[in-house]
Amino acid sequence: MVHEHAERLGRDHAALPAYIYDLDGLAAHAAGIRAAIPGSVEFFYAVKANPDPVVLRVVARHADGLEVSSGGERRHAAATVPGSLLAFGGPGKTGAELAAAVRAGTFRFHVESPHELRLLGSIALAAGCQADVLLRANLPAADAEPAPAGPEAGTRLVMGGGPAPFGMDPGLLDRCAQWLCAGSPEAGRLRLRGLHAHLASGLEAPELLASAASVLAFARAWCTRHGVQRPEVNLGGGMAVDYRRPGALFEWASYGRGLALAVREGETLRIEPGRAVTAYCGWYVTRVLDVKRSHGEAFAVVAGGTHHLRTPAAKGHDQPFMVIPVDTWAHGWTRPTVRTERVTIVGQLCTPKDVLARDVEVARLRAGDVVAFGLAGAYAWNISHYGFLMHPVPGFHYVGTG
Ligand SMILES: *Cc1c(COP(=O)(O)O)cnc(C)c1O
């Protein structure tokens, strides 16, 4: 269906570049994630991966709630999916954002520092409300393996286990617990529910389960020590998306079986994946404007570029793509073409960083052909610097009903 839609857009010169979202594929994928993890484990979607309202509504039907990382995301999620349970995380929450979130009855606050905890307490007191808190922990990562070298280098984003602006070291967690127990009116407005840990992104199921085991061991002991009843542990997101092998999905089934073995009576586990939920549903479809050679290497210039699809520039990979041939050629001269050779696909920006795929083999690519980049449904359009160079923004198309 996406392919047909892309072909149709390819016949209309003004229609590209465009994003196409496969809503039926997304619904099936999100339902599969929900089915693969135990019913007792809550599945929140990390909105920052893709907050597109249509996408968000489809995901929300299969998720137990949404994780938002800013005041803007919180308002957007509340307006787009009224009544959804929201967990409000992220560094640098402002007093105004916290106050609005407290008044809106936000389901959980993921608190990032002792100062933020006191600020939230004083805001809740002033508003005459209660707030439910998970303290975000910065714990040593479970696998002490060195980061992979070579083609896998840089695919992981490490958020914890060392100095980081995210979360709190065990000593600061203890300080927060002591302040909460000391009996101030501000502290009386906060209910400590447990801990949150999102330590890294881009992990496969075995690595993520190893990380979950060490987080759980810490969290259970910590919650017992500080008298947290029926503790909650949010294990974060970070499930890998392999951009070199678009067909190889994160092993949700084995991850789910691992969680089922890990979870204990009387505690609530929660996960909050983003990338691995929505990456697969999005396509960035554009047209080859020019093909040429420079110092012996072939380049294809497409309409748009990394200001629409920043993912390959941000992650340093080649975005997977397929070529959709367009046979009409309106000009009276030879069509610029590459055949069975390596080509670098770039966009329209005046910077050498505007590379969507570098030195990749193609059977044939001609000016006028359509190129559809896959895995463009997460950290794609919404992280892109589309104002740079003032090119037109892409169109947005939704295929299926979800
Ligand atoms: C970004 C983020 C996530 C989602 O991470 P993915 O790698 O997209 O799964 C979850 N939790 C927190 C706190 C985050 O910052």
The ligand as an ORCA input file, in Angstrom:
! r2SCAN-3c Opt
* xyz 0 1
  C      14.106      8.815     24.657
  C      13.619      8.154     25.864
  C      12.894      6.958     25.768
  C      12.685      6.241     24.464
  O      13.892      5.759     23.972
  P      13.906      4.895     22.602
  O      15.345      4.645     22.358
  O      13.266      5.749     21.561
  O      13.125      3.656     22.857
  C      12.376      6.433     26.926
  N      12.570      7.040     28.124
  C      13.276      8.178     28.248
  C      13.462      8.785     29.580
  C      13.838      8.765     27.137
  O      14.556      9.888     27.265
*
